Amino acid sequence: MLHFFNHPGYEYEGWNNKAIAQALRIHEKTVRQPVTDWLSDEKLKPKNGGSYSKLSVDNSSLLEKHIESTTYTCVMDICAYVDIDAVPSS
């Protein structure tokens, strides 16, 4: 769900909590607090329970592009993709 909030242009599309919830097929209350936290920039930082990225900026960008073009139903499949691509080919 957080990836949705980080989509470039989100703030320009005018999506409200109800529209986000409907698009994600979840309850509006499930959307409200994460969106509020993200917009107020109070959470999603390491000091507030998040963590620092283990990927370089370039690798993060490549992963974002891959995820945008590939449908995953399980987080473990994304983790497997990252693990496979993290091993340099010889």
Backbone as CSV, one residue per row, in Angstrom:
resi,resn,N_x,N_y,N_z,CA_x,CA_y,CA_z,C_x,C_y,C_z
1,MET,0.821,-1.188,0.000,0.000,0.000,0.000,0.867,1.256,0.000
2,LEU,1.996,1.250,0.696,2.816,2.443,0.778,3.382,2.837,-0.571
3,HIS,3.646,1.863,-1.409,4.154,2.169,-2.742,3.167,3.075,-3.479
4,PHE,1.883,2.844,-3.275,0.855,3.656,-3.912,1.011,5.117,-3.506
5,PHE,1.309,5.360,-2.225,1.441,6.728,-1.739,2.661,7.421,-2.321
6,ASN,3.684,6.660,-2.666,4.917,7.240,-3.178,4.886,7.459,-4.682
7,HIS,3.780,7.160,-5.299,3.650,7.325,-6.743,3.811,8.800,-7.100
8,PRO,4.729,9.118,-8.033,4.892,10.517,-8.425,3.579,11.086,-8.939
9,GLY,3.235,12.260,-8.513,2.010,12.892,-8.972,0.787,12.567,-8.145
10,TYR,0.948,11.741,-7.104,-0.199,11.399,-6.253,-0.898,12.653,-5.779
11,GLU,-0.109,13.630,-5.326,-0.694,14.845,-4.775,-1.417,15.668,-5.835
12,TYR,-1.149,15.411,-7.107,-1.792,16.162,-8.176,-3.053,15.478,-8.687
13,GLU,-3.219,14.227,-8.355,-4.365,13.493,-8.873,-5.630,13.728,-8.063
14,GLY,-5.506,14.283,-6.870,-6.671,14.604,-6.072,-7.366,13.403,-5.459
15,TRP,-6.657,12.305,-5.273,-7.257,11.113,-4.679,-7.560,11.378,-3.214
16,ASN,-8.759,11.009,-2.779,-9.082,11.090,-1.359,-9.045,9.683,-0.774
17,ASN,-9.216,9.590,0.552,-9.141,8.284,1.216,-10.136,7.284,0.642
18,LYS,-11.330,7.746,0.337,-12.359,6.843,-0.190,-11.942,6.274,-1.549
19,ALA,-11.391,7.124,-2.412,-10.969,6.673,-3.743,-9.801,5.690,-3.647
20,ILE,-8.853,5.979,-2.749,-7.719,5.070,-2.561,-8.209,3.724,-2.053
21,ALA,-9.093,3.759,-1.048,-9.628,2.515,-0.480,-10.359,1.704,-1.541
22,GLN,-11.144,2.370,-2.355,-11.882,1.659,-3.401,-10.915,1.054,-4.421
23,ALA,-9.892,1.802,-4.808,-8.924,1.296,-5.783,-8.156,0.096,-5.250
24,LEU,-7.859,0.115,-3.948,-7.097,-0.972,-3.337,-7.982,-2.071,-2.767
25,ARG,-9.291,-1.862,-2.831,-10.268,-2.832,-2.308,-10.057,-3.097,-0.817
26,ILE,-9.872,-2.006,-0.067,-9.742,-2.098,1.380,-10.664,-1.073,2.019
27,HIS,-10.830,-1.145,3.330,-11.716,-0.227,4.039,-11.080,1.154,4.125
28,GLU,-11.898,2.170,4.044,-11.420,3.551,4.094,-10.626,3.847,5.370
29,LYS,-11.030,3.257,6.483,-10.315,3.480,7.745,-8.889,2.934,7.685
30,THR,-8.678,1.910,6.867,-7.347,1.326,6.709,-6.416,2.290,5.982
31,VAL,-6.971,3.164,5.192,-6.198,4.121,4.409,-5.896,5.389,5.204
32,ARG,-6.820,5.809,6.017,-6.762,7.130,6.649,-5.447,7.421,7.388
33,GLN,-5.062,6.580,8.341,-3.885,6.896,9.156,-2.577,6.855,8.374
34,PRO,-2.321,5.824,7.555,-1.072,5.852,6.774,-0.972,7.065,5.845
35,VAL,-2.083,7.459,5.242,-2.059,8.632,4.362,-1.776,9.884,5.181
36,THR,-2.441,10.014,6.319,-2.221,11.167,7.192,-0.761,11.236,7.626
37,ASP,-0.216,10.097,8.049,1.180,10.050,8.482,2.126,10.416,7.339
38,TRP,1.854,9.877,6.163,2.719,10.145,5.019,2.673,11.622,4.640
39,LEU,1.478,12.180,4.591,1.341,13.578,4.205,1.965,14.517,5.230
40,SER,1.893,14.154,6.500,2.458,15.014,7.542,3.940,14.730,7.760
41,ASP,4.472,13.712,7.085,5.885,13.355,7.156,6.324,13.007,8.576
42,GLU,5.391,12.480,9.378,5.711,12.138,10.756,6.176,10.696,10.910
43,LYS,5.909,9.882,9.935,6.277,8.476,10.059,7.035,8.045,8.816
44,LEU,7.274,6.776,8.744,7.977,6.165,7.619,9.434,6.601,7.554
45,LYS,9.971,7.015,8.690,11.384,7.346,8.793,12.007,6.384,9.791
46,PRO,13.295,6.097,9.664,13.937,5.138,10.570,13.713,5.422,12.051
47,LYS,13.734,6.679,12.470,13.577,6.977,13.894,12.166,6.671,14.397
48,ASN,11.221,6.501,13.503,9.841,6.215,13.897,9.430,4.782,13.587
49,GLY,10.378,3.884,13.531,10.048,2.483,13.320,10.319,1.969,11.926
50,GLY,10.678,2.859,11.010,11.037,2.418,9.672,12.469,1.914,9.681
51,SER,13.032,1.713,8.545,14.424,1.274,8.486,15.104,1.931,7.292
52,TYR,16.415,1.975,7.355,17.183,2.506,6.237,17.175,1.486,5.108
53,SER,17.202,1.968,3.903,17.204,1.087,2.744,18.491,0.277,2.683
54,LYS,18.361,-0.959,2.296,19.533,-1.810,2.097,19.924,-1.840,0.625
55,LEU,19.183,-1.105,-0.186,19.477,-1.017,-1.614,20.080,0.346,-1.923
56,SER,20.922,0.389,-2.922,21.448,1.676,-3.377,20.311,2.452,-4.038
57,VAL,20.526,3.731,-4.248,19.516,4.555,-4.914,19.222,3.999,-6.305
58,ASP,20.264,3.600,-7.029,20.076,3.040,-8.377,19.287,1.736,-8.335
59,ASN,19.646,0.846,-7.385,18.925,-0.426,-7.271,17.480,-0.210,-6.847
60,SER,17.244,0.762,-5.980,15.866,1.072,-5.573,15.047,1.527,-6.769
61,SER,15.648,2.364,-7.595,14.967,2.856,-8.791,14.654,1.715,-9.759
62,LEU,15.626,0.829,-9.963,15.401,-0.328,-10.840,14.297,-1.229,-10.294
63,LEU,14.306,-1.449,-8.979,13.277,-2.291,-8.368,11.900,-1.656,-8.516
64,GLU,11.793,-0.351,-8.299,10.507,0.333,-8.466,9.978,0.160,-9.885
65,LYS,10.834,0.349,-10.873,10.420,0.188,-12.274,9.966,-1.242,-12.545
66,HIS,10.698,-2.211,-11.992,10.329,-3.616,-12.186,8.969,-3.913,-11.555
67,ILE,8.760,-3.448,-10.339,7.498,-3.717,-9.636,6.324,-3.049,-10.346
68,GLU,6.553,-1.868,-10.922,5.487,-1.191,-11.655,5.073,-1.957,-12.904
69,SER,5.984,-2.758,-13.454,5.667,-3.488,-14.684,5.377,-4.970,-14.453
70,THR,5.495,-5.429,-13.215,5.300,-6.840,-12.890,4.312,-6.966,-11.745
71,THR,3.337,-7.838,-11.890,2.357,-8.045,-10.829,2.819,-9.153,-9.896
72,TYR,2.919,-8.824,-8.620,3.266,-9.797,-7.589,2.086,-9.924,-6.637
73,THR,1.805,-11.137,-6.209,0.736,-11.348,-5.234,1.289,-11.620,-3.844
74,CYS,2.582,-11.885,-3.753,3.205,-12.187,-2.457,4.500,-11.395,-2.307
75,VAL,4.702,-10.842,-1.123,5.927,-10.105,-0.842,7.143,-11.010,-0.979
76,MET,6.993,-12.281,-0.602,8.143,-13.190,-0.673,8.639,-13.351,-2.109
77,ASP,7.762,-13.188,-3.094,8.198,-13.265,-4.490,9.062,-12.057,-4.858
78,ILE,8.716,-10.899,-4.324,9.539,-9.705,-4.545,10.898,-9.903,-3.881
79,CYS,10.889,-10.425,-2.658,12.146,-10.690,-1.941,13.017,-11.663,-2.722
80,ALA,12.404,-12.683,-3.289,13.157,-13.656,-4.085,13.765,-12.977,-5.311
81,TYR,13.016,-12.094,-5.947,13.530,-11.357,-7.103,14.737,-10.510,-6.698
82,VAL,14.635,-9.821,-5.583,15.737,-8.981,-5.110,16.952,-9.835,-4.782
83,ASP,16.744,-10.967,-4.102,17.859,-11.850,-3.750,18.560,-12.398,-4.984
84,ILE,17.800,-12.791,-5.987,18.383,-13.347,-7.216,19.197,-12.278,-7.937
85,ASP,18.633,-11.082,-8.040,19.325,-10.018,-8.761,20.466,-9.398,-7.963
86,ALA,20.509,-9.653,-6.665,21.578,-9.092,-5.837,22.883,-9.856,-6.011
87,VAL,22.788,-11.075,-6.513,23.985,-11.898,-6.694,24.616,-11.543,-8.033
88,PRO,25.840,-11.021,-8.005,26.478,-10.663,-9.276,26.752,-11.904,-10.123
89,SER,26.510,-11.789,-11.406,26.776,-12.928,-12.289,28.271,-13.014,-12.558
90,SER,28.744,-14.252,-12.702,30.189,-14.428,-12.916,30.491,-14.780,-14.351
